Amino acid sequence: MARFRDHDGRTRVVTASGRSRSAAEAELLRRLRERSRAGGRDVSSSTRVDELARVWLAEVDESDRAHSTIVRYRLAVRRHVVPRLGGLRVSEVTTARVDRALRDIADDVGPATARLARTCLSNMFGLAARHDAIVANPVREARTIAPTRAEPRALDADEVRELRAAVRADDYAVACDLPLLVDLLLATGCRVGEVLALRWSDVDLEVGHVTIDGTVVRTAGGLVRQERTKGGRARVLVLPPRIVATLLERRVDGLPSPVILPAVTMGYREVTTVNKQWRSFRRRDAEREVAAGRPARFDDLKLHTLRKTVATRLERDGGLEAAAEQLGHAGVAVTARHYVERAVLAADQSAVLDTLLE
């Protein structure tokens, strides 16, 4: 028997019994530890980090986060967070230990993964703080991981024409429907998954509009259309006349599938499969160019570069707001930082500067 002061401030008697004195004492200690759990039912100061991760991921599964985000969180926790911190109790995790773990992750697999792991840890220990298992979040004061950001690259008009011609000249690319994929990416500025999720019901060819409100993701149940985009907001885009004509022709002569760019099974195509097909096209195109004595043109070109190409072209013509609206960004900051290629030639300010020389 022992007296214990509960979380409501009242002191109560806790009893336990067993077959022997030591067994009774062990049972009493277990009950006291159970009552002393600072975090209540799920999380306490003595909870191990791997168990904290399990509780947090269960909450993430029930949230409205995109499935791809949930998958990334799970992988980061399983591959990087738990192996480094999973055996510690919540009360044993300090800012120094978090900082050391994040530094190791950055050294092993790169700063991008370390930033993702930091996000997971911050949310995990935010959950622990809400359960009163800790006084302060130890991740909050850990140093941030600086991104290794490359300048956005965009294709110019000549490169776009060369790319479209090269894709159409490649039999494998044509068989994989890459020419239409490239044209749709250039005509909309969408992400690859958003284009692969397009259905004929999303397109109004009479007025030339397309609704972007989903993307293709792989879940535990298979490949599905997620009824939301990465930005979480649906948008309606006006299609260029040339892509409208192409889609009208495809609609007349196309296969009986509700998907504009269907797989062989007439269902949705997976982004990873399309990226693999794209790399195969790039490799063959590079081999042809090198055999002809010319440098390879698109050996490192990613399909995502076409989205940056659209953003750069629209920014030059109509400003950052026009580019951000087309891409579905909530503001212009992300568009400017990650999607618009910096102009080599500055805007003509010579008339203004000439006044300084009067």
C-alpha positions as CSV (number, residue, x, y, z in Angstrom):
1,M,0.0,0.0,0.0
2,A,1.1,3.5,-0.7
3,R,-0.3,7.0,-0.8
4,F,-0.2,8.8,-4.2
5,R,-1.0,12.4,-5.1
6,D,-3.0,12.3,-8.3
7,H,-3.1,14.8,-11.1
8,D,-6.1,16.5,-9.6
9,G,-4.0,17.2,-6.4
10,R,-5.9,14.8,-4.2
11,T,-3.9,12.1,-2.3
12,R,-5.3,8.6,-2.6
13,V,-4.3,5.2,-1.3
14,V,-3.0,2.7,-4.0
15,T,-2.9,-0.9,-3.1
16,A,-1.7,-4.1,-4.8
17,S,-1.3,-7.7,-4.0
18,G,0.7,-10.7,-5.2
19,R,1.8,-14.2,-4.4
20,S,4.8,-12.9,-2.5
21,R,6.1,-9.7,-1.0
22,S,8.3,-9.0,-4.0
23,A,5.5,-9.7,-6.4
24,A,3.1,-7.4,-4.5
25,E,5.7,-4.6,-4.4
26,A,6.4,-5.0,-8.2
27,E,2.7,-4.8,-8.9
28,L,2.3,-1.7,-6.6
29,L,5.2,0.0,-8.4
30,R,3.6,-0.8,-11.8
31,R,0.4,0.7,-10.7
32,L,2.1,3.8,-9.3
33,R,4.0,4.2,-12.6
34,E,0.8,3.9,-14.4
35,R,-0.9,6.6,-12.3
36,S,2.2,8.9,-12.5
37,R,2.1,8.9,-16.3
38,A,2.3,12.6,-17.0
39,G,0.7,12.3,-20.4
40,G,-2.5,10.5,-19.6
41,R,-3.7,7.5,-21.6
42,D,-1.3,7.5,-24.6
43,V,1.9,9.5,-23.9
44,S,3.9,10.1,-20.8
45,S,7.4,11.2,-19.9
46,S,8.5,7.5,-19.7
47,T,7.0,6.7,-23.1
48,R,9.7,5.5,-25.6
49,V,10.1,7.6,-28.7
50,D,9.2,4.7,-31.0
51,E,5.9,4.5,-29.2
52,L,5.4,8.3,-29.4
53,A,6.0,7.9,-33.1
54,R,3.3,5.3,-33.4
55,V,0.8,7.5,-31.5
56,W,1.6,10.5,-33.7
57,L,1.4,8.6,-36.9
58,A,-2.0,7.2,-35.9
59,E,-3.1,10.9,-35.6
60,V,-1.6,11.7,-38.9
61,D,-3.5,8.8,-40.5
62,E,-6.8,10.4,-39.3
63,S,-5.9,13.9,-40.5
64,D,-6.7,15.5,-43.8
65,R,-3.1,15.5,-45.0
66,A,-2.5,14.2,-48.5
67,H,-1.7,10.5,-48.7
68,S,1.7,11.2,-50.3
69,T,2.6,13.4,-47.3
70,I,1.6,10.6,-44.8
71,V,3.7,8.1,-46.7
72,R,6.7,10.5,-46.6
73,Y,6.3,11.0,-42.8
74,R,6.1,7.2,-42.2
75,L,9.2,6.6,-44.2
76,A,11.2,9.4,-42.5
77,V,10.1,8.1,-39.0
78,R,10.8,4.4,-39.8
79,R,14.1,4.9,-41.6
80,H,15.7,7.8,-39.8
81,V,13.9,9.0,-36.6
82,V,13.3,5.6,-34.8
83,P,16.8,4.1,-35.6
84,R,18.5,7.1,-34.0
85,L,16.1,8.1,-31.1
86,G,13.5,5.3,-30.9
87,G,15.0,3.6,-27.8
88,L,15.0,6.8,-25.7
89,R,12.2,7.8,-23.3
90,V,10.5,11.1,-24.0
91,S,12.0,12.7,-20.9
92,E,15.5,11.7,-22.1
93,V,15.3,13.5,-25.5
94,T,17.2,16.8,-25.3
95,T,17.8,19.5,-27.8
96,A,21.4,18.3,-28.1
97,R,20.4,14.8,-28.9
98,V,17.9,16.0,-31.5
99,D,20.5,18.3,-33.0
100,R,23.0,15.4,-33.2
101,A,20.5,13.1,-34.8
102,L,19.5,15.7,-37.4
103,R,23.1,16.4,-38.2
104,D,23.7,12.7,-38.8
105,I,20.7,12.4,-41.0
106,A,21.9,15.4,-43.1
107,D,25.4,13.8,-43.4
108,D,24.0,10.4,-44.3
109,V,21.2,11.1,-46.8
110,G,21.1,14.9,-47.3
111,P,19.6,18.1,-45.9
112,A,16.1,17.6,-47.5
113,T,15.6,14.3,-45.5
114,A,16.9,15.9,-42.4
115,R,14.4,18.8,-42.7
116,L,11.6,16.2,-43.1
117,A,12.8,14.3,-40.1
118,R,12.9,17.6,-38.1
119,T,9.3,18.3,-39.1
120,C,8.2,14.8,-37.9
121,L,10.1,15.2,-34.6
122,S,8.7,18.6,-34.0
123,N,5.2,17.3,-34.5
124,M,5.8,14.2,-32.4
125,F,7.1,16.2,-29.4
126,G,4.4,18.8,-29.9
127,L,2.0,15.9,-29.3
128,A,4.0,15.0,-26.2
129,A,3.8,18.5,-24.9
130,R,0.0,18.6,-25.4
131,H,-0.1,15.4,-23.2
132,D,2.0,17.2,-20.5
133,A,4.7,14.6,-21.0
134,I,7.3,17.3,-21.4
135,V,7.5,20.9,-20.4
136,A,9.0,22.2,-23.7
137,N,9.5,20.8,-27.2
138,P,13.2,20.0,-27.5
139,V,13.1,20.1,-31.3
140,R,12.1,23.8,-31.3
141,E,15.6,25.0,-30.3
142,A,17.5,22.5,-32.5
143,R,19.3,24.2,-35.4
144,T,17.5,24.3,-38.7
145,I,18.9,22.5,-41.7
146,A,19.8,24.9,-44.5
147,P,18.4,23.8,-47.9
148,T,20.7,23.2,-50.8
149,R,18.6,25.0,-53.3
150,A,19.5,25.2,-57.0
151,E,18.4,28.0,-59.2
152,P,15.3,27.2,-61.1
153,R,16.0,26.1,-64.7
154,A,13.5,26.7,-67.5
155,L,13.6,25.9,-71.2
156,D,13.7,28.7,-73.8
157,A,11.5,28.7,-76.9
158,D,14.0,26.9,-79.1
159,E,14.6,24.2,-76.5
160,V,10.9,23.6,-76.1
161,R,10.6,23.1,-79.9
162,E,13.5,20.7,-79.9
163,L,12.1,18.8,-77.0
164,R,8.7,18.4,-78.6
165,A,10.2,17.3,-81.9
166,A,12.5,14.8,-80.2
167,V,9.7,13.2,-78.2
168,R,7.6,12.8,-81.4
169,A,10.6,11.3,-83.2
170,D,11.1,8.6,-80.6
171,D,8.9,5.5,-81.2
172,Y,9.1,4.4,-77.6
173,A,8.1,7.8,-76.3
174,V,5.1,7.8,-78.8
175,A,4.0,4.4,-77.6
176,C,4.1,5.7,-74.0
177,D,2.0,8.7,-75.0
178,L,4.8,11.1,-73.9
179,P,4.2,13.7,-76.6
180,L,0.7,14.4,-75.3
181,L,2.0,14.4,-71.7
182,V,4.6,17.0,-72.6
183,D,2.1,19.1,-74.4
184,L,-0.3,19.0,-71.5
185,L,2.4,19.9,-69.0
186,L,3.4,22.9,-71.2
187,A,-0.2,23.9,-71.8
188,T,-1.2,23.9,-68.1
189,G,1.9,24.2,-65.9
190,C,0.5,21.3,-63.8
191,R,2.3,18.7,-61.8
192,V,2.8,15.4,-63.5
193,G,0.4,13.7,-61.1
194,E,-2.3,16.3,-61.8
195,V,-2.0,15.7,-65.5
196,L,-2.2,11.9,-65.1
197,A,-5.3,12.4,-63.0
198,L,-7.2,14.3,-65.7
199,R,-10.4,12.7,-66.9
200,W,-12.5,13.7,-69.9
201,S,-15.1,14.9,-67.5
202,D,-12.6,17.5,-66.2
203,V,-12.3,19.1,-69.6
204,D,-14.8,21.4,-71.3
205,L,-13.6,21.4,-74.9
206,E,-16.3,23.7,-76.1
207,V,-15.1,26.6,-73.9
208,G,-11.5,25.3,-73.6
209,H,-11.5,25.0,-69.8
210,V,-9.9,22.2,-67.6
211,T,-10.6,21.7,-63.9
212,I,-7.6,20.7,-61.8
213,D,-8.9,19.1,-58.6
214,G,-7.0,15.8,-58.1
215,T,-3.8,13.9,-58.5
216,V,-2.7,10.3,-58.8
217,V,-1.3,8.6,-55.7
218,R,-0.5,5.1,-54.6
219,T,-2.1,3.9,-51.5
220,A,-2.1,0.6,-49.6
221,G,-5.2,-0.4,-51.8
222,G,-3.5,0.5,-55.1
223,L,-3.3,3.4,-57.5
224,V,-6.1,5.9,-57.0
225,R,-7.1,9.4,-57.9
226,Q,-6.8,11.6,-54.8
227,E,-9.6,14.2,-54.9
228,R,-7.4,17.1,-54.0
229,T,-4.2,18.6,-55.3
230,K,-1.0,19.3,-53.4
231,G,-2.1,22.9,-52.8
232,G,-5.5,21.6,-51.6
233,R,-7.5,24.0,-53.8
234,A,-9.2,23.2,-57.1
235,R,-8.5,25.6,-60.0
236,V,-9.9,26.1,-63.5
237,L,-7.5,26.8,-66.3
238,V,-8.0,28.1,-69.8
239,L,-6.5,25.8,-72.3
240,P,-4.5,27.1,-75.3
241,P,-6.3,26.6,-78.6
242,R,-3.6,24.1,-79.9
243,I,-4.1,21.7,-77.0
244,V,-7.8,22.0,-77.3
245,A,-7.5,20.9,-81.0
246,T,-5.2,18.0,-79.9
247,L,-7.7,16.8,-77.3
248,L,-10.6,17.1,-79.7
249,E,-8.7,14.8,-82.0
250,R,-7.8,12.4,-79.2
251,R,-11.4,12.4,-78.0
252,V,-12.6,11.3,-81.5
253,D,-10.0,8.7,-82.1
254,G,-9.1,7.8,-78.6
255,L,-9.5,4.6,-76.6
256,P,-12.6,4.0,-74.5
257,S,-11.2,5.3,-71.2
258,P,-12.4,8.0,-68.8
259,V,-8.8,9.0,-68.3
260,I,-7.1,11.3,-70.9
261,L,-3.7,9.6,-70.5
262,P,-4.6,6.1,-69.5
263,A,-2.4,3.1,-68.7
264,V,-2.5,-0.1,-70.8
265,T,-5.3,-1.3,-68.5
266,M,-7.3,1.9,-69.2
267,G,-6.9,3.1,-65.7
268,Y,-4.6,5.7,-64.2
269,R,-0.8,5.8,-64.8
270,E,1.6,6.0,-62.0
271,V,4.0,9.0,-61.7
272,T,7.0,6.7,-61.0
273,T,6.3,4.6,-64.1
274,V,6.0,7.8,-66.3
275,N,9.3,9.1,-64.8
276,K,10.9,5.8,-65.7
277,Q,9.7,6.0,-69.2
278,W,10.9,9.6,-69.4
279,R,14.4,8.6,-68.3
280,S,14.4,5.9,-70.9
281,F,13.6,8.5,-73.6
282,R,16.3,10.8,-72.4
283,R,18.9,8.0,-72.5
284,R,18.0,7.1,-76.0
285,D,18.0,10.7,-77.2
286,A,21.4,11.3,-75.6
287,E,22.8,8.2,-77.4
288,R,21.5,9.4,-80.7
289,E,22.9,12.9,-80.3
290,V,26.3,11.6,-79.2
291,A,26.4,9.1,-82.1
292,A,25.7,12.0,-84.5
293,G,28.6,14.0,-82.9
294,R,26.4,16.4,-81.0
295,P,26.2,17.0,-77.3
296,A,23.3,15.5,-75.4
297,R,20.4,17.9,-75.0
298,F,18.0,16.5,-72.4
299,D,20.1,14.0,-70.5
300,D,19.3,15.6,-67.1
301,L,15.9,17.2,-68.0
302,K,13.1,16.4,-65.5
303,L,9.4,16.6,-66.4
304,H,9.0,19.0,-63.5
305,T,11.2,21.5,-65.4
306,L,8.3,22.0,-67.8
307,R,6.3,23.4,-64.9
308,K,9.1,25.8,-64.2
309,T,9.2,26.6,-67.9
310,V,5.6,27.6,-67.8
311,A,6.1,29.7,-64.7
312,T,9.0,31.5,-66.2
313,R,7.3,32.3,-69.4
314,L,4.2,33.6,-67.7
315,E,6.2,35.7,-65.2
316,R,8.1,37.3,-68.1
317,D,4.8,38.1,-69.9
318,G,2.3,38.8,-67.1
319,G,4.2,39.0,-63.8
320,L,4.6,36.8,-60.8
321,E,0.9,36.8,-59.9
322,A,-0.1,35.4,-63.2
323,A,2.4,32.6,-62.9
324,A,1.4,31.8,-59.3
325,E,-2.3,31.7,-60.2
326,Q,-1.6,29.3,-63.1
327,L,0.5,27.0,-61.0
328,G,-2.0,27.0,-58.1
329,H,0.2,28.6,-55.5
330,A,-1.4,30.6,-52.7
331,G,1.1,33.4,-53.1
332,V,4.0,34.5,-55.2
333,A,6.8,33.6,-52.8
334,V,7.1,29.9,-53.7
335,T,6.7,30.7,-57.4
336,A,9.5,33.3,-57.3
337,R,11.9,31.2,-55.3
338,H,11.4,27.7,-56.8
339,Y,9.9,28.1,-60.2
340,V,10.9,31.2,-62.1
341,E,14.3,31.3,-63.7
342,R,16.2,34.4,-62.9
343,A,16.6,36.7,-65.9
344,V,20.1,37.2,-67.1
345,L,19.3,40.6,-68.7
346,A,17.9,43.0,-66.2
347,A,14.9,45.1,-67.1
348,D,15.6,48.2,-69.1
349,Q,16.0,51.0,-66.6
350,S,18.3,53.1,-68.7
351,A,15.8,56.0,-69.1
352,V,15.5,56.4,-65.4
353,L,19.3,56.1,-64.8
354,D,19.9,58.6,-67.6
355,T,18.4,61.3,-65.4
356,L,21.3,60.9,-63.0
357,L,23.6,62.1,-65.7
358,E,21.8,65.3,-66.6
